[in-house]
Amino acid sequence: MNAIRHVFIRGRVQGVGYRAWAEVAALRLGLEGWARNRHDGSVEAVFAGPEQVVARMIDACRRGPPAARVDAVDAREGNADDLSVRRPGEDFSLLPTI
């Protein structure tokens, strides 16, 4: 069964390559989605794919890249509208900060 999860990651997650790490990790797992920085210093992402694989990605988000310090990960049910924010033709998009 496929799942879509909308994830918010807080801590020292900007300026440490978190979005690029998330893109590489998600694509390596065969997931679709997107990631972007938020003005409050957090990173927001959407991951879509097989339920167990999405769960593995969310677990990986709790660690992130080596320079990150993740304080909290909030994962919620997502939907097709959340996924549609990515750029057309891309499996995973890095989006502008909001």
Contacts in CASP RR format, 6 or more apart in sequence:
PFRMAT RR
TARGET T0000
AUTHOR 0000-0000-0000
METHOD contacts of the structure
MODEL  1
MNAIRHVFIRGRVQGVGYRAWAEVAALRLGLEGWARNRHDGSVEAVFAGP
EQVVARMIDACRRGPPAARVDAVDAREGNADDLSVRRPGEDFSLLPTI
1 50 0 8 1.000
1 51 0 8 1.000
2 48 0 8 1.000
2 49 0 8 1.000
2 50 0 8 1.000
2 51 0 8 1.000
3 48 0 8 1.000
3 49 0 8 1.000
3 50 0 8 1.000
3 51 0 8 1.000
3 54 0 8 1.000
3 55 0 8 1.000
4 46 0 8 1.000
4 47 0 8 1.000
4 48 0 8 1.000
4 49 0 8 1.000
4 54 0 8 1.000
4 77 0 8 1.000
4 78 0 8 1.000
4 79 0 8 1.000
4 80 0 8 1.000
4 82 0 8 1.000
4 83 0 8 1.000
5 46 0 8 1.000
5 47 0 8 1.000
5 48 0 8 1.000
5 54 0 8 1.000
5 58 0 8 1.000
5 75 0 8 1.000
5 76 0 8 1.000
5 77 0 8 1.000
5 78 0 8 1.000
6 44 0 8 1.000
6 45 0 8 1.000
6 46 0 8 1.000
6 75 0 8 1.000
6 76 0 8 1.000
6 77 0 8 1.000
6 78 0 8 1.000
6 82 0 8 1.000
7 44 0 8 1.000
7 45 0 8 1.000
7 46 0 8 1.000
7 47 0 8 1.000
7 58 0 8 1.000
7 61 0 8 1.000
7 73 0 8 1.000
7 74 0 8 1.000
7 75 0 8 1.000
7 76 0 8 1.000
8 38 0 8 1.000
8 42 0 8 1.000
8 43 0 8 1.000
8 44 0 8 1.000
8 72 0 8 1.000
8 73 0 8 1.000
8 74 0 8 1.000
9 18 0 8 1.000
9 42 0 8 1.000
9 43 0 8 1.000
9 44 0 8 1.000
9 45 0 8 1.000
9 61 0 8 1.000
9 70 0 8 1.000
9 72 0 8 1.000
9 73 0 8 1.000
10 41 0 8 1.000
10 42 0 8 1.000
10 70 0 8 1.000
10 71 0 8 1.000
10 72 0 8 1.000
10 73 0 8 1.000
10 74 0 8 1.000
11 41 0 8 1.000
11 42 0 8 1.000
11 68 0 8 1.000
11 69 0 8 1.000
11 70 0 8 1.000
11 71 0 8 1.000
11 72 0 8 1.000
12 67 0 8 1.000
12 68 0 8 1.000
12 69 0 8 1.000
13 41 0 8 1.000
13 42 0 8 1.000
13 43 0 8 1.000
13 64 0 8 1.000
13 68 0 8 1.000
13 69 0 8 1.000
13 70 0 8 1.000
14 37 0 8 1.000
14 41 0 8 1.000
14 42 0 8 1.000
14 43 0 8 1.000
15 67 0 8 1.000
16 65 0 8 1.000
16 67 0 8 1.000
16 68 0 8 1.000
17 65 0 8 1.000
17 67 0 8 1.000
17 68 0 8 1.000
18 35 0 8 1.000
18 43 0 8 1.000
18 64 0 8 1.000
18 65 0 8 1.000
18 68 0 8 1.000
19 35 0 8 1.000
19 36 0 8 1.000
19 37 0 8 1.000
19 43 0 8 1.000
19 45 0 8 1.000
19 94 0 8 1.000
20 65 0 8 1.000
20 94 0 8 1.000
21 64 0 8 1.000
21 65 0 8 1.000
21 68 0 8 1.000
22 35 0 8 1.000
22 43 0 8 1.000
22 45 0 8 1.000
22 61 0 8 1.000
22 64 0 8 1.000
23 35 0 8 1.000
23 92 0 8 1.000
23 94 0 8 1.000
25 57 0 8 1.000
25 60 0 8 1.000
26 32 0 8 1.000
26 33 0 8 1.000
26 47 0 8 1.000
26 57 0 8 1.000
26 92 0 8 1.000
27 91 0 8 1.000
27 92 0 8 1.000
29 53 0 8 1.000
29 56 0 8 1.000
29 57 0 8 1.000
30 49 0 8 1.000
30 53 0 8 1.000
30 91 0 8 1.000
31 47 0 8 1.000
31 48 0 8 1.000
31 49 0 8 1.000
31 53 0 8 1.000
31 54 0 8 1.000
31 57 0 8 1.000
31 92 0 8 1.000
32 47 0 8 1.000
32 48 0 8 1.000
32 49 0 8 1.000
32 83 0 8 1.000
32 86 0 8 1.000
32 91 0 8 1.000
32 92 0 8 1.000
33 45 0 8 1.000
33 46 0 8 1.000
33 47 0 8 1.000
33 48 0 8 1.000
33 83 0 8 1.000
33 86 0 8 1.000
33 91 0 8 1.000
33 92 0 8 1.000
33 93 0 8 1.000
34 45 0 8 1.000
34 46 0 8 1.000
34 83 0 8 1.000
34 85 0 8 1.000
34 86 0 8 1.000
34 92 0 8 1.000
34 93 0 8 1.000
34 94 0 8 1.000
34 95 0 8 1.000
35 43 0 8 1.000
35 44 0 8 1.000
35 45 0 8 1.000
35 46 0 8 1.000
35 92 0 8 1.000
35 93 0 8 1.000
35 94 0 8 1.000
35 95 0 8 1.000
36 43 0 8 1.000
36 44 0 8 1.000
36 45 0 8 1.000
36 94 0 8 1.000
36 95 0 8 1.000
36 96 0 8 1.000
36 97 0 8 1.000
36 98 0 8 1.000
37 43 0 8 1.000
37 44 0 8 1.000
37 97 0 8 1.000
38 44 0 8 1.000
38 97 0 8 1.000
38 98 0 8 1.000
39 97 0 8 1.000
39 98 0 8 1.000
44 98 0 8 1.000
45 61 0 8 1.000
46 78 0 8 1.000
46 82 0 8 1.000
46 83 0 8 1.000
46 85 0 8 1.000
46 86 0 8 1.000
47 54 0 8 1.000
47 57 0 8 1.000
47 58 0 8 1.000
48 54 0 8 1.000
48 83 0 8 1.000
58 73 0 8 1.000
58 75 0 8 1.000
61 70 0 8 1.000
61 73 0 8 1.000
62 70 0 8 1.000
62 73 0 8 1.000
63 70 0 8 1.000
64 70 0 8 1.000
85 93 0 8 1.000
85 95 0 8 1.000
86 92 0 8 1.000
86 93 0 8 1.000
86 95 0 8 1.000
87 93 0 8 1.000
87 95 0 8 1.000
END
